[in-house]
Amino acid sequence: MATTENPLLRGLVDIGSNGVRFSISSLLPATARIMPTIFQDRAAISLYDAQFTGTVKSPISDAVISQILVSMRRFAIVCTDYGVPAANIRVVATEATREAQNSQEFRDKIHRATGWTVELLLKADEGRIGAEGVASSFSEVNGLVMDLGGGSTQLTWMISKNGVSRMAKSAVSMPYGAAALTKRIETAINKHAVDTLRAEMKQRLAEAFDSIEVPSELTDYADDEGGYTLYLSGGGFRGFGFLLLDQHPIKPYPVPIINGFKAPGSAFSNLADFHLASETTKRLDEKFRISERRARQVPAVAFLINTLMETLPTIKTVIFCQGGVREGALYETLPREIRAQDPLIVATTPFAPLDTLRIRTLLNYSLPRSAPYIIRSETIPALANMITYHANIPKESRPSCGLHSTTTGILASTHGLTHETRALLALALCERWGGEVADSNTKVQLEDLVGPELAYWSRYTGAIAGVIGDVYPAGRILEDKIRFFATDENAGNATAAVVLKVRTRAGDPASEAAMVQRGIEGLGKIGKRRKCREGYRRKVALLWTRDLEEFE
């Protein structure tokens, strides 16, 4: 029986220099902002390497084309099985196909084998779509953007907010992709040739930065913050990001997702210097997510990083992005109102109880003015949506499920979240169910990731959510049964107690039951020294009365 076609599914083939990526994504309006991936795969065929014998360039061979055609036909079958309409399959090709001696022949053979027309991206289009992929990776982007492919690397700037992306008129493409640079370095005849290459790269990078005309609002921001934020996309950079992740002081690093991983520019530069000085890449392919091919390219990527960090203005922070051409090709088709949505809210809304907005209001009133903005703006809305999600799990497993929900659980696949966002919601969901886990290592690592202050507030918010969940276990608020109001004991004093007023109604079983009373009493213990990480502690002065009608 034929599979029913789903007009909301999109198939995409990205023919890159280092491999061919296949994916099927859902653009169901309710979740389109996070572009849920239904299927993804990659053919590890380097079109760049396939065109070289030593330093001599040649056409893509029939054998390589045959391998790609088989992979294409397989994807066509997968698309049919999933019900992707033929009109919804897009095939894009970048540098290696664009520069191939037999590019037209290669694309014609794909068309004859599959019926798909290959969209050959111009350099400017490739840079723009890649930058849109970066925009898709976060709710906001504000800085410089570099995309490192196999044959080339692009540089631009981007300001993305509320669904609108602004960037340079044209990204600058330079022939310093991971594979191309590896070949140039490996075939350099002596140190002088390498030094000449470095001088060439410095000049072209400097000219590229000048040509993109970074707007004053970005330069002023960089001046105030002590440097630019550099968003990094492309397999070469992501591979280096996993090496940085491996060297992170938090061991093991608790978020096994490259998108949203950030590091100081100094750490980025220092690791590049280390690998530039190293004469071997042995055992690098044993690192998490580092293939043998990526390991071979590490010295070249380190060479590029070293050069760009010496040439570009001060880079304060680097942020790694999963989004590239594939993601950008989808994201640029979305309406502005969808692009403007918060990825975390979109991802958690399908699990929201009926009265999630009223639950969010209760949570907000439980926070004093001194609570960090990110807790109020990101963690609370998502926590309200997820407050009942793990109720069907055995009691002893709920805290652990909450703790792992954003990294290996239900929200792990969500596109567009930073690691800080993932950690805060995970810690809050863990505490919502009591906070007791069999293995505390992950919890400690996530707390280390966000720091003691945010760890405290995520735990505080989760404890409040636990009480709300006890009073309204179905997430339905048919009548007021509990209210909160929080203030700072002494305004402006970060170590002062949080005065938390809790009001319930005398004689109401929803709040008088023993298990609910135990939860409310526990709110006064949030600030106990043994529960707080060194560096930040706020006692909680709990004022609990049973006079709900008189609550002010």
LODRENVO-99320 format. One record per residue (C-alpha): residue in three letters; x, y, z. Coordinates in steps of 0.2 Angstrom, whole numbers, plus 5000, padded with zeros to 4 digits. Example, Ala and Ser with C-alpha at 12.3 -4.5 7.8 and 13.67 -1.06 7.14 Angstrom:
// residues 2
ALA506249785039;SER506849955036;
***
This chain:
// residues 552
MET500050005000;ALA500750174995;THR501250295009;THR500150445011;GLU501150605006;ASN501450735020;PRO501550915013;LEU502350975029;LEU503950865026;ARG505450935017;GLY506850835010;LEU508550915008;VAL510250855001;ASP511750965004;ILE513150914993;GLY514650985002;SER516550975000;ASN516750845014;GLY515250745012;VAL513450735006;ARG512050765020;PHE510350695018;SER508850755029;ILE506950755031;SER506250885042;SER504450935048;LEU503851105045;LEU502251085055;PRO501851265060;ALA501751225079;THR503551165079;ALA504351235063;ARG505451355072;ILE506551205079;MET506451115062;PRO506250945069;THR507250815060;ILE506350655055;PHE507850575047;GLN509650625044;ASP511150535037;ARG512850575028;ALA513850495015;ALA515650515019;ILE516250555002;SER517450705000;LEU517150784983;TYR518550894986;ASP519850754989;ALA519050664974;GLN519650794962;PHE521450794967;THR522850674964;GLY524250754973;THR524150934968;VAL523450894951;LYS521650934949;SER520550814939;PRO518650784936;ILE517550694948;SER517850514943;ASP516450394937;ALA516750284953;VAL516450434965;ILE514950494955;SER514250314955;GLN514350304974;ILE513450474976;LEU512050414964;VAL511750254974;SER511650364990;MET510450484981;ARG509350334975;ARG509350274993;PHE508750444999;ALA507350444986;ILE506750274993;VAL506850345011;CYS505850505006;THR504550394998;ASP504350285014;TYR504150445024;GLY502950525012;VAL503950675007;PRO503150744991;ALA504350754976;ALA504050934975;ASN504750964993;ILE506450884990;ARG507851014987;VAL509650974982;VAL510951104985;ALA512851104980;THR514251214986;GLU516051244983;ALA516751074977;THR515351044965;ARG515351234959;GLU517251214955;ALA517251044948;GLN517951024930;ASN516450914926;SER515151004937;GLN513751004923;GLU514050824919;PHE513950774937;ARG512350874940;ASP511550804924;LYS511850624930;ILE511050664947;HIS509550734938;ARG509450584926;ALA509550464941;THR508350544952;GLY507350674943;TRP508050804955;THR508850964949;VAL510451014958;GLU510351194964;LEU512151264962;LEU512451394975;LEU513451544971;LYS514751604984;ALA513651744990;ASP512151624991;GLU513151495001;GLY513751625013;ARG512051695016;ILE511151525018;GLY512551465030;ALA512351625040;GLU510451595041;GLY510851415047;VAL511851505062;ALA510351615065;SER509251465066;SER510351395080;PHE509951525093;SER508551645098;GLU509751795095;VAL511451815086;ASN512551965088;GLY514351955081;LEU515451885068;VAL515051725058;MET516251605050;ASP515851445041;LEU517251325037;GLY516951195023;GLY518051085015;GLY518551195000;SER518251375007;THR517851475022;GLN516651625023;LEU516651775034;THR515251895038;TRP514351985052;MET512651955059;ILE511252025070;SER509751915071;LYS508351955083;ASN506451935083;GLY506451835067;VAL507451965057;SER509251935051;ARG510452075046;MET512152035039;ALA513452095027;LYS512852125009;SER513951985004;ALA514951855014;VAL516751845009;SER517251675003;MET519151625005;PRO519951464998;TYR520451405015;GLY519251265019;ALA519851125030;ALA520251005016;ALA521051135004;LEU522151205018;THR522651035023;LYS523250995005;ARG524151165004;ILE525051135020;GLU525550955017;THR526250995000;ALA527151145005;ILE528951115001;ASN529751205015;LYS529451325030;HIS529651475019;ALA528151415009;VAL527151395025;ASP527551575030;THR527051635013;LEU525451555015;ARG525151625032;ALA525551805026;GLU524351775011;MET522951725023;LYS523251865035;GLN523051995021;ARG521551915014;LEU520751895031;ALA521152075035;GLU520352135018;ALA518852025021;PHE518552105038;ASP518652275031;SER517552235016;ILE516052165026;GLU515852335034;VAL515452285052;PRO514052405058;SER514452525073;GLU513152445084;LEU514252285083;THR515952375085;ASP515252475100;TYR514652325108;ALA516252235106;ASP517152385113;ASP516052385128;GLU516152195131;GLY518052175128;GLY517952095111;TYR516752015098;THR515751855099;LEU516251735085;TYR514951605079;LEU515751455071;SER514951335059;GLY515551195047;GLY516251025051;GLY518051085053;PHE517651205066;ARG516451085075;GLY517750955075;PHE518951075084;GLY517451125096;PHE517350945101;LEU519250955105;LEU518951105116;LEU517451015124;ASP518650875128;GLN519850995136;HIS518551085146;PRO518851105165;ILE517151015169;LYS517550835166;PRO516650745159;TYR515750895151;PRO513850865153;VAL513150915137;PRO513550805122;ILE512950925109;ILE514051045100;ASN512651175096;GLY512751315109;PHE514451265116;LYS515451425120;ALA517251455125;PRO518351605129;GLY519251665113;SER520851635123;ALA520551445126;PHE520051435107;SER521751515102;ASN522751425115;LEU522151255109;ALA522551305091;ASP524251355096;PHE524551185105;HIS523951085090;LEU524951195078;ALA526551155088;SER526150965090;GLU526950855077;THR525650715078;THR523850685077;LYS523950515083;ARG522450465095;LEU521450615090;ASP520250505081;GLU519950425098;LYS519150585104;PHE517250595105;ARG516550645087;ILE518250655079;SER518450545064;GLU520050495056;ARG519850615042;ARG519450765054;ALA520950715065;ARG522050735049;GLN521350905046;VAL521650965064;PRO523351045060;ALA522651145046;VAL521151205056;ALA522351255070;PHE523351345057;LEU521851445051;ILE521251485069;ASN522951545074;THR523051655059;LEU521251725061;MET521451755079;GLU523051855075;THR522251955061;LEU520451985067;PRO520052115081;THR519952035098;ILE518751885100;LYS518151875117;THR516951725115;VAL516751585102;ILE515151495100;PHE514951335090;CYS513451305079;GLN512651155072;GLY511751265059;GLY512451275041;VAL511851265024;ARG510551125027;GLU509751215042;GLY509951385033;ALA509051325018;LEU507551275029;TYR507551425040;GLU507551555027;THR505951485020;LEU505051505037;PRO503851655039;ARG504551795051;GLU503251765064;ILE503851585066;ARG505751635065;ALA505351755079;GLN504751615091;ASP505851565106;PRO506551385102;LEU506351335120;ILE504551385121;VAL504151305105;ALA504951135110;THR504051125127;THR502351195122;PRO501751015116;PHE501950955134;ALA501051105142;PRO499551075154;LEU497951165150;ASP498351305163;THR500151335159;LEU499951525159;ARG499251525176;ILE500651415182;ARG501951525174;THR501151675184;LEU501251575200;LEU503151545197;ASN503451725192;TYR502651785209;SER503851675218;LEU505351765212;PRO506051925220;ARG506652065209;SER508452005211;ALA508151845202;PRO509151835186;TYR508251885170;ILE508651725161;ILE507751625175;ARG506151735173;SER506251745154;GLU506751565149;THR506751445163;ILE505051485170;PRO504051475154;ALA504851305149;LEU504651245167;ALA502851285167;ASN502551195151;MET503551035157;ILE502851035175;THR501750875173;TYR502750785160;HIS503750655170;ALA502250615181;ASN502050445174;ILE503850395177;PRO504150295193;LYS504450415207;GLU506250375210;SER506650405192;ARG505850575190;PRO507250685196;SER508450595185;CYS507350605169;GLY507150785172;LEU509050805174;HIS509350725158;SER507850785148;THR508750925139;THR510350825134;THR509850645131;GLY508050655134;ILE506450725126;LEU507250895122;ALA508950835117;SER508550855098;THR507851035100;HIS508751145088;GLY509151325094;LEU509651305113;THR511251365121;HIS512051245134;GLU511651365148;THR509751355143;ARG509851165143;ALA510751165160;LEU509551285169;LEU507951195163;ALA508751025167;LEU509151075185;ALA507451155188;LEU506550995182;CYS507650885193;GLU507150995208;ARG505350995203;TRP505350805207;GLY506350825223;GLY508150835216;GLU508750665223;VAL509750565210;ALA510650405211;ASP512150475202;SER512550655207;ASN513950685195;THR512950755180;LYS511950865192;VAL513650935199;GLN514350965182;LEU512751055176;GLU512851165191;ASP514751205187;LEU514251245169;VAL512951385174;GLY513851445190;PRO513351445208;GLU512051595207;LEU511051525192;ALA511151345200;TYR510351415216;TRP508951505206;SER508651355195;ARG508451245211;TYR507351375219;THR506251385204;GLY506151195203;ALA505651185221;ILE504251305219;ALA503651205204;GLY503651045215;VAL502451125227;ILE501351195212;GLY501351015205;ASP500850945222;VAL499351065223;TYR498851055205;PRO499450885199;ALA498450885183;GLY499051065179;ARG497251125180;ILE496851285190;LEU495051285192;GLU495151395208;ASP496551475218;LYS497251355231;ILE498951435234;ARG499851595230;PHE501651655232;PHE502451825234;ALA504351855236;THR505352005240;ASP507152035244;GLU507552065263;ASN508652215259;ALA508552285242;GLY510252285233;ASN511052155245;ALA511452005235;THR511651895250;ALA510051945259;ALA508651825262;VAL507251795250;VAL505651835260;LEU504451705252;LYS502651725257;VAL501551575254;ARG499651585257;THR498451435257;ARG496651405262;ALA496351335279;GLY495451165278;ASP495851145259;PRO496350965256;ALA497351015241;SER498651105252;GLU498251025269;ALA498750845264;ALA500350785272;MET501350775256;VAL500950945251;GLN501351025268;ARG503050935267;GLY503451015251;ILE502951195257;GLU503951175272;GLY505451115262;LEU505451285253;GLY506151365269;LYS507651245267;ILE508151295249;GLY509551415256;LYS510251285268;ARG512151295267;ARG512351115263;LYS511151135248;CYS512051285240;ARG513651285230;GLU515051385236;GLY515051565229;TYR513151605231;ARG511851575244;ARG510251655248;LYS509251605264;VAL507351585262;ALA506251665275;LEU504651565273;LEU503051655279;TRP501651525277;THR499951565282;ARG498251495279;ASP497251655275;LEU497151645256;GLU495751775255;GLU496751905264;PHE498251885252;GLU498952045246;
***
